[in-house]
């Protein structure tokens, strides 16, 4: 298999009113994607839309999302990149790493399994070669669309990749570098032209307050924009909008909403947060519905609700108390006795339940781990 990095050049936007909108890591979440486009006031055929990889996998409507995007590309100024999750299309097309493919599609919500269900076939009872052949016969246009996506897009003003680039001239020697490099913001790479990437949820860069909004590092000239949509329960789908010299960000999620009933001001805080990549803990004690745990990464011990403790790990937990004003709306993430974990302006924090007008339904699930990140 040719492992070179495929690069497409984008023409200059000639309409001064046109926006360049960048979204990454949709992960088959069609409803939230459509919601975000409306919030961006996206004008199909006028604005340039760039989807920076991981269109599919893990979300609820992978096939529907893919077909929606294919129609957008056919009829408008829409450009897509290949993400590591989109690569499953190549696994099927070329019968490549079939045992790995089997493990992936049977362990998560998957585009390929949605295709199989539409055909009424099950990989569990078939040889993978035959399974891939059947999928190719029925869904060749969709698979080919994903397999033909470039790895890097270059406009006169910016460079786009799913996860990273190695340099501004050659971008990388292997497509895996630009699709899977983790923690791009923690590398020593610096660029003269802005580089925009997804892949790594931006919350993984925070260890005090969990914030899902896009991150811009001016010293490195890098935008990291993956808001953890689908892979994190409290995540969101982010868009960064470039228009001339102006840059704005917009987000959308599918969490339930609550109205703040009274002003809350937690005062001075010393917040901390546990990210998925630094989730290991040891349990020291237990009382009621809480556990005393120790994190070597944070170098501290703390009490945490049992809902966050799973198999020697605590993920996406913060002690941050959310300030808010009466009348504002917050997203409800988790209810825990008389406390509610909420998201407000992309930031995660706790509020008293009595300070909120909560929706009727309750959801006590903890956040999902960003599998395959």
N, C-alpha and C positions, 0 to 999 in steps of 0.2 A: 504494500500500500504506500502510495506517495505521501510522505509526511511533511512536505513543505507547507509553508504558511501562504494561504491564498489571500491576496489583497485586492480590494476594489477601490477605485478612486471615485469620489463624488464630485459633481460639478458645483461651481459656486452658486449660491442662491442669489438670483438677480432681483427678486421682488423684495424691496426693503421692509415690507409688511409681513413677509413670510417668517414663520418661526421654525426653528430646528428643535424638535422634541425628542428626547432620548429616554427610553424605558428599558429596563433589563429584568430578566428572571420572572417572566409572567407565569411560568410553570402550569400552564393549562387552566388558569383561573380566568375564564372568559368574562364572567360577570364583573369582576373587579377591574379588568382591563378596559371594558367598555365604559365603566363608571369613571375611570381615570381619564380616558379620552375626552369625556364630556367636561370634566373639571378643568382640563387643559384648554378647553375651547378649540379643540383640534379641528382644522378645516381640511378635509380630505381633498387632495389634489392641489392645495395651495401651500400648506405647511409641509416641511420634510419631517418624516417620522422615522426614527432609527430604533430598532429593537435589538438590544445588545446581547442576544443569546439566551439559552434556556427558555425557549418558547414553550416547551412541553415537558412532561414528566412531573409526577408527584401531585398534580392538581386534579380537580374534579371533571374537567371537560377538555381533555387534551386534543381529541380529534376535532371537536367543534372549534376550538381555538385555532388549531392549525389551519383549518379550511377558511376560517374568517380572515386570518392573516394572509393566506395565499390570495384571497380575493382583493384585499387591500393592496398587496404588492402589484397585482395585475392591473389595477385601475388607478392607482395613485402614486405619489412620490414617497414610497415606503421601502425601506432597506433593512435587511435582517442579517445578523451575524449567527454563526454556529456556536452554541454553547456545549459544554461537556454532556449535558443531559440530552441534547438534540442528536448526539452522536449515535444513539441507539438505532437511528434510521440506517446508518452505514453498517452497523452490525448485522441488520437484517438483509440489506441489499447485497452484501458481499459474504454472507454467512461467516462472519468474522467473530472470533472469540465466543463461540456459541454457549459454552457452559457459563461464562460470565453473563452473557445476555439472559440466559434462563434465570440466573440468580437475581438479576436486576428486575426483570419484568414481573417476577413472582413475589417480590418483597416490597413493592410499592405501587401506588396508583400509576399506571403506565399507558402511554400512547399505544404501544404495541399490544398490550392486553385489551385495550378498548377495541382495537382492530380485530383481535382474535374473537372477542365476544360478539362483535357484529357478524362474524362468519360462523359462529357457533363451534369454534374449535378450542381445544385446551392443550397447551404445551406439555402438561403433565403426562398426557397419554400419547405423545408423539415424539419422534426423533426431531431434533432441532432443525436439521436440514430441510425436512419435509415441512415443518412448521413455517420456516422462513419463506419457503417456496410458495406456500399458500397465501401468506401475507403479501408477498411481492405481487402475486397475480392480481389481487384485489385492490391493492393500495399503492401501486407503483408511482402515480403522480405525487402523492403526499410524501412518500419516502424519498423520491428524487429531489423534491423541493428542499427538504432538510439537508440531504447529502451534498447538494450543490452550493450551500451557503458559504460565503467567504469567512475568513477568520479575523480579518482586519478591514475596517473602512477608514479611508483617509479623505477628509474634506480640506478645503483651503485653510480652514481655521482650527480643526481638531482631528484627533485620531481616536478611533473607537475599537475596542477589543472586548472579548467577554471577560477575561480575567487579568491580562497583563500584556505588555510588550517588553522585549528585551532591550531594544534601542529604536531610534527614530528612522534609521535607514533600512534595516533588514527585518525589524520587528521580532524575529525569532527564527531559529533553525528547525524547529519542530512544532507542528500545530498544537501539540500537548502543552507547550509552554504558554501559549496565548489563551488556551482554554481552561487550564487547571491550576496555574500558579496561585498558591494561597497568599494571603496577607500582602498584597501588592504595595499597600501603603507603608509597610514595614521594611521594604527593601530600600536600597540606596539609590534607586533609579531617579533621575531628574531629567526633565524634558523642556525644550524650548516652546513646544506647542502643547496645549492642553490635551491630556489623554483621559478618556472616559471609559470606565470599566464597571462591570457588575460582579457576579460570581460569589464574592465574599460578603455575607450580610454585614452591613456597617455597624450593627450592634456589637460585633465581635471585636471592634476596635476600641470599645469603651469599657472601662473597669470601675467607674464611679456611678455614673447615671446612664441607664440604658436608653439610647436614642436611636431611632430608626431613620432619621432624615439623612439625605446625602451628605457626604463629607468631601470638602475640597481642601487639599494640601497645597497652598501656594508655593511653598519651597520646592516641592517636587513637580508642581503643575499637574496634579492628578485629581480627577473626580472619581470617587467610589460611590455607587448609587443603589446597590442592591438593598432593599428594605426588608428582606427576609420574608417576602410574600410567600404564602403556603408553607414554607419550611419552618416557620415560627408562628405559633398561635397568635402572638401579639404583633406579628410582622405586618408589612404594608407594601403596596406597589408604588414605587416612586417614579416621578418624571422630572427631568431637568430640562428647562426650556431656555434656549439661547435665542435672543432676538437683538441683533446689533450688538451693542455693548451691555445689554441688560441680561441678567440671568435670574430666573425664578425657579422655585421648586414646588411641586404639587404631589400629593399622595392620596391613596384610597385604600380602604380595607373593607372587610365584610363583618366586622365585629358589631355587636349590639351597642346601641347608644344609650346613655343616661344623662339626665340634666342635673347640674349642680344646684342644690337648693340653698346653700349659704356659702359665704366667703370662707375660705380655709387658708390659713397662713401658718405653716409648720414652724416657722422661725429658722434659726441657725441649725444647719444639718452637717453631718459628716457622712455622706452617702458612700455606699460601695455596691458592687454588682458582680454577679457570677455569670460569666459567658459560657457558651457551649464548649468552646475549645479549652476552657480552664475550669471544668466542672467537677473534677475529682475532689472528694471530701472523705473524711473519716467521721463516723458518728460517735460522739462521746457520752451522750446521755439522752434520755427521752422523758418527757412529761406531758400528759394530756395529749394534744394533737400536734406537738412540736418536738423537734429534735435539736439538741446542741451538737453542732458539727464544727469541724476544723478544716480550713482550707490552707494548704501549704502555699498556694499561689498568692492568696491575699495575706498570708501570715497572720491569720486571726481566727478566733472561734466565735460563733454566733448562733443564736436560736433561729430556726427557720420552720415554717409550717410543713407538716409531713407531706402535704400534697406536692412539694417540690423535691422530696428526697426519693431517688430511684437508683437502686443498684450501685450505691457508693458514689453518687453524683448529685449535684444540685445545679440546675441549668436555668438561665434566664431569671434569676432571683435578684431582687434589689431591696434594700431597706429604705429607699428614697420615699419621702412623704410629698404628695403632690399638692402644690399650691393651686388654687382655682378660685374663680369668682362666680357668684350666683348667676344663673342663667346660661353659663357656658355648658357645652356638651362635651362629654368624654366617652371614649370607647371602653366597654367593659371586657376585661380579659379573664378575670377569675374572682369568684367570691369565696372568702375564707372566714367563716363565722361573721363577726361584725366588721370585718375589713374587706375592702374591694380593691383588687389590683386593676388599675385603669391606665389608659394611654391618652395623653393630652398633648397636642402639638408634637406628636411623634415620640414623646418621652413617656417612659413607664414609671409608675409610682403608685403608692397606696393612698386610699382615702377611707374615712369612716363611712360605713354603709348609710348611717343616718343623714349624711350630708348629700345623698344622691336620691333622685327619683329613678329607681331601677326598673328595668323591664321585668315582665312577669316570669319569664323562663329563667332557669338557673343552669349554669354550666360550671362544674367543678373540675374539669379536666385541666391538667397541667399542660404547659406548652410542648409542642412537638420538637423533636430534635431535627436539625437540618441534615438529614441523612444524605450522604453522597456529596457533601458540600465541597 
